[in-house]
Amino acid sequence: MLSIYRKDLKSDHLQFGFKRDNSCSHALFSLSGSVRYYNKRGSKVYYAFLDASKAFDKVLTYDLITKLINRRVPLAFIRILVSWYSSLHCAVIWNSIVGVPFQVSCCVRQGGILSPLLFAVYVDDLIVELTKCGCGLNIGSVFTGALLYADDIALLACSCLGLQKLINVCMDYGLQWDICFNPSKSQIICFGGRHPDKELLYIGGKTSLCRLMCVTSISQLWACAGLNVLNILAVILGATQVKLTCRVL
């Protein structure tokens, strides 16, 4: 079925996750290229990684179906999904005893072949909103202010105000489509200079302040990651378990 309907589930080119001929290295190249482009021209770049909590589990099934209908996905495929997800039940197994099954009214299944593509469709409109915002990075006419890898979202802007506006777009989209961003796992990095103390960035209202790391160049971030490819990718994707030696404000 995936081979038949893959073209109907095509997502934006800024979504790098789980696509043919795309990988994490492509997202990494886009990020590093954008940062270097602005740094060489004397501009700082503010980068934010947003962590979506249990993103796959919180997909609203009927809202996903609505998005598929709006994309004019073939009706046969939509009917199959409706049949699958309307009859989805789970049960808890404890000490070899199976509990009473209950209906699951939201989520795309973790580990499912279609799940990453369906989630990409679910957040595809977010990329459109971020592009229209006019606050992210642009190289010529190409928008590079938002890079997504499945449920990992990277935002880039050349000012704190611009980055805050991008974050606000994500927050508004999350409220509308039940995507919750976790401030404690979200990261902010300033490339190319010191971040002024008076400029604060918030996620999820006025109570959660994102942590900020300052690096003078993209190369320093690689050095902080120990020149290890896995660590570099972990830093870019916002993994909190990687120990960094850069100065944190």
Contacts in CASP RR format, 6 or more apart in sequence:
PFRMAT RR
TARGET T0000
AUTHOR 0000-0000-0000
METHOD contacts of the structure
MODEL  1
MLSIYRKDLKSDHLQFGFKRDNSCSHALFSLSGSVRYYNKRGSKVYYAFL
DASKAFDKVLTYDLITKLINRRVPLAFIRILVSWYSSLHCAVIWNSIVGV
PFQVSCCVRQGGILSPLLFAVYVDDLIVELTKCGCGLNIGSVFTGALLYA
DDIALLACSCLGLQKLINVCMDYGLQWDICFNPSKSQIICFGGRHPDKEL
LYIGGKTSLCRLMCVTSISQLWACAGLNVLNILAVILGATQVKLTCRVL
1 77 0 8 1.000
1 80 0 8 1.000
1 114 0 8 1.000
2 113 0 8 1.000
2 114 0 8 1.000
2 117 0 8 1.000
4 77 0 8 1.000
5 73 0 8 1.000
5 74 0 8 1.000
5 77 0 8 1.000
6 117 0 8 1.000
8 71 0 8 1.000
8 73 0 8 1.000
8 74 0 8 1.000
8 77 0 8 1.000
9 73 0 8 1.000
9 114 0 8 1.000
9 117 0 8 1.000
9 118 0 8 1.000
9 120 0 8 1.000
9 121 0 8 1.000
11 19 0 8 1.000
11 117 0 8 1.000
11 120 0 8 1.000
11 121 0 8 1.000
11 124 0 8 1.000
11 127 0 8 1.000
12 124 0 8 1.000
12 127 0 8 1.000
12 128 0 8 1.000
12 148 0 8 1.000
14 127 0 8 1.000
14 143 0 8 1.000
14 144 0 8 1.000
14 146 0 8 1.000
14 147 0 8 1.000
14 148 0 8 1.000
15 120 0 8 1.000
15 123 0 8 1.000
15 124 0 8 1.000
15 127 0 8 1.000
15 148 0 8 1.000
15 149 0 8 1.000
15 150 0 8 1.000
16 22 0 8 1.000
16 23 0 8 1.000
16 24 0 8 1.000
16 26 0 8 1.000
16 27 0 8 1.000
16 30 0 8 1.000
16 147 0 8 1.000
16 148 0 8 1.000
16 149 0 8 1.000
17 24 0 8 1.000
17 27 0 8 1.000
17 116 0 8 1.000
17 120 0 8 1.000
17 148 0 8 1.000
17 149 0 8 1.000
17 150 0 8 1.000
18 116 0 8 1.000
18 117 0 8 1.000
18 120 0 8 1.000
18 150 0 8 1.000
24 149 0 8 1.000
24 233 0 8 1.000
24 237 0 8 1.000
27 147 0 8 1.000
27 149 0 8 1.000
27 154 0 8 1.000
27 236 0 8 1.000
28 232 0 8 1.000
28 233 0 8 1.000
28 236 0 8 1.000
30 144 0 8 1.000
30 147 0 8 1.000
31 47 0 8 1.000
31 147 0 8 1.000
31 154 0 8 1.000
31 156 0 8 1.000
31 236 0 8 1.000
32 218 0 8 1.000
33 218 0 8 1.000
34 45 0 8 1.000
34 137 0 8 1.000
34 139 0 8 1.000
34 144 0 8 1.000
34 145 0 8 1.000
34 156 0 8 1.000
35 45 0 8 1.000
35 47 0 8 1.000
35 156 0 8 1.000
35 191 0 8 1.000
35 218 0 8 1.000
36 217 0 8 1.000
36 218 0 8 1.000
37 139 0 8 1.000
38 44 0 8 1.000
38 45 0 8 1.000
38 137 0 8 1.000
38 158 0 8 1.000
38 191 0 8 1.000
39 45 0 8 1.000
39 191 0 8 1.000
39 192 0 8 1.000
39 217 0 8 1.000
39 218 0 8 1.000
43 158 0 8 1.000
44 158 0 8 1.000
44 190 0 8 1.000
44 191 0 8 1.000
44 192 0 8 1.000
44 193 0 8 1.000
45 137 0 8 1.000
45 156 0 8 1.000
45 157 0 8 1.000
45 158 0 8 1.000
45 190 0 8 1.000
45 191 0 8 1.000
45 192 0 8 1.000
46 156 0 8 1.000
46 157 0 8 1.000
46 158 0 8 1.000
46 159 0 8 1.000
46 160 0 8 1.000
46 162 0 8 1.000
46 163 0 8 1.000
46 188 0 8 1.000
46 189 0 8 1.000
46 190 0 8 1.000
46 191 0 8 1.000
46 195 0 8 1.000
46 201 0 8 1.000
47 154 0 8 1.000
47 155 0 8 1.000
47 156 0 8 1.000
47 163 0 8 1.000
47 188 0 8 1.000
47 189 0 8 1.000
47 190 0 8 1.000
47 191 0 8 1.000
48 154 0 8 1.000
48 155 0 8 1.000
48 156 0 8 1.000
48 163 0 8 1.000
48 166 0 8 1.000
48 167 0 8 1.000
48 186 0 8 1.000
48 187 0 8 1.000
48 188 0 8 1.000
48 189 0 8 1.000
48 201 0 8 1.000
48 210 0 8 1.000
49 152 0 8 1.000
49 153 0 8 1.000
49 154 0 8 1.000
49 155 0 8 1.000
49 186 0 8 1.000
49 187 0 8 1.000
49 188 0 8 1.000
49 236 0 8 1.000
49 237 0 8 1.000
49 238 0 8 1.000
50 152 0 8 1.000
50 153 0 8 1.000
50 154 0 8 1.000
50 155 0 8 1.000
50 167 0 8 1.000
50 170 0 8 1.000
50 181 0 8 1.000
50 186 0 8 1.000
50 203 0 8 1.000
51 152 0 8 1.000
51 181 0 8 1.000
51 182 0 8 1.000
51 185 0 8 1.000
51 186 0 8 1.000
51 238 0 8 1.000
52 151 0 8 1.000
52 152 0 8 1.000
52 153 0 8 1.000
52 179 0 8 1.000
52 180 0 8 1.000
52 181 0 8 1.000
52 182 0 8 1.000
53 180 0 8 1.000
53 181 0 8 1.000
53 182 0 8 1.000
53 185 0 8 1.000
54 180 0 8 1.000
55 119 0 8 1.000
55 150 0 8 1.000
55 151 0 8 1.000
55 179 0 8 1.000
56 107 0 8 1.000
56 108 0 8 1.000
56 109 0 8 1.000
56 110 0 8 1.000
56 115 0 8 1.000
56 119 0 8 1.000
56 151 0 8 1.000
57 106 0 8 1.000
57 107 0 8 1.000
57 110 0 8 1.000
58 106 0 8 1.000
58 107 0 8 1.000
58 178 0 8 1.000
58 179 0 8 1.000
58 180 0 8 1.000
59 106 0 8 1.000
59 107 0 8 1.000
59 108 0 8 1.000
59 118 0 8 1.000
59 119 0 8 1.000
59 122 0 8 1.000
60 106 0 8 1.000
60 177 0 8 1.000
60 178 0 8 1.000
61 85 0 8 1.000
61 105 0 8 1.000
61 106 0 8 1.000
61 107 0 8 1.000
63 122 0 8 1.000
63 177 0 8 1.000
64 81 0 8 1.000
64 108 0 8 1.000
64 118 0 8 1.000
64 121 0 8 1.000
64 122 0 8 1.000
65 78 0 8 1.000
65 81 0 8 1.000
65 82 0 8 1.000
67 121 0 8 1.000
67 122 0 8 1.000
67 124 0 8 1.000
67 125 0 8 1.000
68 77 0 8 1.000
68 78 0 8 1.000
68 81 0 8 1.000
68 121 0 8 1.000
69 78 0 8 1.000
71 121 0 8 1.000
81 118 0 8 1.000
85 104 0 8 1.000
88 103 0 8 1.000
88 104 0 8 1.000
88 109 0 8 1.000
89 101 0 8 1.000
89 102 0 8 1.000
89 103 0 8 1.000
89 104 0 8 1.000
90 101 0 8 1.000
90 102 0 8 1.000
90 104 0 8 1.000
91 98 0 8 1.000
91 99 0 8 1.000
91 100 0 8 1.000
91 101 0 8 1.000
91 102 0 8 1.000
92 98 0 8 1.000
92 99 0 8 1.000
93 99 0 8 1.000
106 178 0 8 1.000
108 114 0 8 1.000
108 115 0 8 1.000
108 118 0 8 1.000
108 119 0 8 1.000
108 122 0 8 1.000
109 115 0 8 1.000
116 150 0 8 1.000
119 150 0 8 1.000
119 151 0 8 1.000
120 148 0 8 1.000
120 150 0 8 1.000
122 177 0 8 1.000
123 148 0 8 1.000
123 151 0 8 1.000
123 173 0 8 1.000
123 177 0 8 1.000
123 179 0 8 1.000
125 173 0 8 1.000
126 146 0 8 1.000
126 153 0 8 1.000
126 169 0 8 1.000
126 170 0 8 1.000
126 173 0 8 1.000
127 146 0 8 1.000
127 148 0 8 1.000
129 169 0 8 1.000
129 172 0 8 1.000
129 173 0 8 1.000
130 136 0 8 1.000
130 145 0 8 1.000
130 146 0 8 1.000
130 155 0 8 1.000
130 166 0 8 1.000
130 169 0 8 1.000
130 170 0 8 1.000
131 143 0 8 1.000
131 146 0 8 1.000
133 165 0 8 1.000
133 166 0 8 1.000
133 169 0 8 1.000
135 157 0 8 1.000
135 161 0 8 1.000
135 162 0 8 1.000
135 163 0 8 1.000
135 165 0 8 1.000
135 166 0 8 1.000
136 143 0 8 1.000
136 144 0 8 1.000
136 145 0 8 1.000
136 146 0 8 1.000
136 155 0 8 1.000
136 156 0 8 1.000
136 157 0 8 1.000
136 158 0 8 1.000
136 162 0 8 1.000
136 163 0 8 1.000
136 166 0 8 1.000
137 143 0 8 1.000
137 144 0 8 1.000
137 145 0 8 1.000
137 156 0 8 1.000
137 157 0 8 1.000
137 158 0 8 1.000
138 144 0 8 1.000
138 145 0 8 1.000
144 156 0 8 1.000
145 155 0 8 1.000
145 156 0 8 1.000
145 157 0 8 1.000
145 166 0 8 1.000
146 153 0 8 1.000
146 154 0 8 1.000
146 155 0 8 1.000
146 156 0 8 1.000
146 166 0 8 1.000
147 153 0 8 1.000
147 154 0 8 1.000
147 156 0 8 1.000
148 154 0 8 1.000
149 237 0 8 1.000
152 237 0 8 1.000
152 238 0 8 1.000
153 170 0 8 1.000
154 236 0 8 1.000
155 163 0 8 1.000
155 166 0 8 1.000
155 167 0 8 1.000
155 170 0 8 1.000
156 163 0 8 1.000
157 163 0 8 1.000
157 165 0 8 1.000
157 166 0 8 1.000
160 195 0 8 1.000
160 196 0 8 1.000
160 199 0 8 1.000
160 201 0 8 1.000
163 188 0 8 1.000
163 201 0 8 1.000
164 201 0 8 1.000
164 202 0 8 1.000
167 201 0 8 1.000
167 202 0 8 1.000
167 203 0 8 1.000
170 181 0 8 1.000
171 181 0 8 1.000
171 203 0 8 1.000
171 204 0 8 1.000
171 205 0 8 1.000
173 179 0 8 1.000
174 180 0 8 1.000
174 181 0 8 1.000
181 203 0 8 1.000
181 204 0 8 1.000
183 203 0 8 1.000
183 204 0 8 1.000
183 208 0 8 1.000
183 209 0 8 1.000
183 210 0 8 1.000
184 208 0 8 1.000
185 238 0 8 1.000
185 240 0 8 1.000
186 203 0 8 1.000
186 210 0 8 1.000
186 211 0 8 1.000
187 210 0 8 1.000
187 211 0 8 1.000
187 213 0 8 1.000
187 238 0 8 1.000
187 240 0 8 1.000
188 201 0 8 1.000
188 210 0 8 1.000
188 211 0 8 1.000
188 212 0 8 1.000
188 213 0 8 1.000
189 212 0 8 1.000
189 213 0 8 1.000
189 214 0 8 1.000
189 215 0 8 1.000
189 221 0 8 1.000
190 212 0 8 1.000
190 213 0 8 1.000
190 214 0 8 1.000
190 215 0 8 1.000
191 215 0 8 1.000
191 216 0 8 1.000
191 217 0 8 1.000
191 218 0 8 1.000
191 221 0 8 1.000
192 214 0 8 1.000
192 215 0 8 1.000
192 216 0 8 1.000
192 217 0 8 1.000
193 214 0 8 1.000
193 216 0 8 1.000
194 214 0 8 1.000
195 212 0 8 1.000
195 214 0 8 1.000
195 249 0 8 1.000
197 249 0 8 1.000
200 209 0 8 1.000
201 209 0 8 1.000
201 210 0 8 1.000
201 212 0 8 1.000
202 208 0 8 1.000
202 209 0 8 1.000
202 210 0 8 1.000
203 210 0 8 1.000
211 248 0 8 1.000
212 248 0 8 1.000
212 249 0 8 1.000
213 244 0 8 1.000
213 246 0 8 1.000
213 247 0 8 1.000
213 248 0 8 1.000
213 249 0 8 1.000
214 246 0 8 1.000
214 247 0 8 1.000
214 249 0 8 1.000
215 221 0 8 1.000
215 224 0 8 1.000
215 246 0 8 1.000
220 246 0 8 1.000
221 232 0 8 1.000
221 235 0 8 1.000
221 246 0 8 1.000
222 232 0 8 1.000
224 235 0 8 1.000
224 244 0 8 1.000
224 245 0 8 1.000
224 246 0 8 1.000
225 231 0 8 1.000
225 232 0 8 1.000
225 234 0 8 1.000
225 235 0 8 1.000
225 242 0 8 1.000
225 244 0 8 1.000
231 242 0 8 1.000
234 241 0 8 1.000
234 242 0 8 1.000
235 242 0 8 1.000
235 244 0 8 1.000
END
